[in-house]
Amino acid sequence: MLEAYSHEVSSLGYWPDGAAEGIFYSYAYPQPDGYRDTPIQPPAASWNDDLAEFILPYEHVRSADNPVRMLLEFAQTTYEAAAVTASWDRTSLERTVPGR
C-alpha cells in the first residue's frame, strides 16, 4: 500500500456492493484540483461526493448496446481527467499499441 500511493495514481475497478448490481469506479489520488469537475463519458457516469470518485453503475454497462465500448470510454475519460488536471507527462507515461 505504501508503494502504491507513493506517487500519483489513477485507479479503476469494480465494487460489487456499490449498488444493486455493483458499480465501476474511478478515482485519482491525490485528487488534483478540477478533477471532480471534469466532464467524463459515458453520460450514465457521474461524480459521487460520498465516495469521492466517478462511478458507473453496472446495470448501465450490462444493458448497453456495446458494453465493452462503454466501459472503455469510462476508463479512458477518467484517466484523461486525472492526467490533464494533474499535469502528468503523458508522453513518458503512455504507450501506443501497434495496430490500434
C-alpha positions as CSV (number, residue, x, y, z in Angstrom):
1,M,0.0,0.0,0.0
2,L,2.8,2.4,0.8
3,E,4.4,1.9,-2.6
4,A,1.1,2.0,-4.4
5,Y,0.4,5.5,-3.1
6,S,3.9,6.8,-3.1
7,H,3.2,8.6,-6.4
8,E,0.1,10.0,-8.1
9,V,-2.3,7.3,-9.3
10,S,-5.4,6.8,-11.4
11,S,-7.4,3.8,-10.3
12,L,-10.3,1.9,-11.9
13,G,-12.2,-1.0,-10.6
14,Y,-15.5,-2.8,-9.8
15,W,-17.2,-2.7,-6.5
16,P,-20.0,-5.4,-6.1
17,D,-21.6,-3.7,-3.1
18,G,-21.8,-0.2,-4.6
19,A,-25.4,-0.5,-5.9
20,A,-28.0,-3.2,-6.7
21,E,-25.7,-4.7,-9.3
22,G,-22.5,-3.0,-8.3
23,I,-20.6,-0.1,-9.7
24,F,-17.5,0.6,-11.7
25,Y,-15.4,3.3,-10.0
26,S,-12.5,5.5,-10.9
27,Y,-10.5,7.9,-8.7
28,A,-7.3,9.8,-8.7
29,Y,-5.0,10.1,-5.7
30,P,-4.1,12.6,-4.6
31,Q,-7.1,14.2,-6.2
32,P,-6.0,17.1,-8.4
33,D,-7.8,20.4,-8.4
34,G,-10.6,20.3,-11.0
35,Y,-10.6,16.5,-11.3
36,R,-14.1,16.0,-10.0
37,D,-15.5,18.8,-12.3
38,T,-14.0,17.3,-15.5
39,P,-16.7,16.1,-17.9
40,I,-16.4,12.4,-18.5
41,Q,-18.2,9.7,-20.5
42,P,-20.5,7.9,-20.9
43,P,-23.5,10.0,-19.8
44,A,-24.5,7.3,-17.3
45,A,-21.3,8.0,-15.3
46,S,-21.2,10.7,-12.6
47,W,-19.2,12.1,-9.7
48,N,-20.2,10.7,-6.3
49,D,-19.4,13.1,-3.4
50,D,-19.7,10.4,-0.7
51,L,-17.1,8.1,-2.4
52,A,-15.1,11.0,-3.8
53,E,-14.8,9.2,-7.1
54,F,-16.5,8.8,-10.5
55,I,-19.0,5.9,-10.7
56,L,-20.7,4.0,-13.5
57,P,-23.5,1.6,-12.4
58,Y,-23.0,-1.9,-13.7
59,E,-26.6,-2.1,-14.9
60,H,-25.9,0.6,-17.5
61,V,-22.9,-1.3,-18.8
62,R,-24.7,-4.6,-18.8
63,S,-27.7,-3.2,-20.8
64,A,-25.6,-1.1,-23.2
65,D,-25.6,-1.9,-26.9
66,N,-21.8,-2.1,-26.7
67,P,-20.8,-2.7,-23.0
68,V,-17.1,-3.0,-23.8
69,R,-17.1,0.4,-25.6
70,M,-19.0,2.0,-22.7
71,L,-16.6,0.7,-20.1
72,L,-13.5,1.6,-22.1
73,E,-14.9,5.1,-22.6
74,F,-15.3,5.4,-18.8
75,A,-11.8,4.2,-18.2
76,Q,-10.2,6.5,-20.8
77,T,-12.1,9.6,-19.9
78,T,-11.5,9.3,-16.2
79,Y,-7.8,8.5,-16.8
80,E,-7.5,11.6,-19.0
81,A,-9.3,13.7,-16.3
82,A,-6.6,12.7,-13.9
83,A,-3.7,13.1,-16.3
84,V,-4.8,16.5,-17.5
85,T,-5.8,18.0,-14.2
86,A,-2.6,16.7,-12.5
87,S,-0.4,17.8,-15.5
88,W,1.2,14.4,-15.9
89,D,3.9,13.9,-18.5
90,R,1.7,11.8,-20.7
91,T,4.4,11.3,-23.4
92,S,6.6,9.5,-20.8
93,L,3.7,7.5,-19.3
94,E,1.6,6.4,-22.3
95,R,2.4,3.8,-25.0
96,T,0.8,3.2,-28.3
97,V,-0.2,-0.3,-29.1
98,P,0.7,-1.2,-32.8
99,G,-2.4,-1.7,-34.9
100,R,-4.8,0.2,-32.7
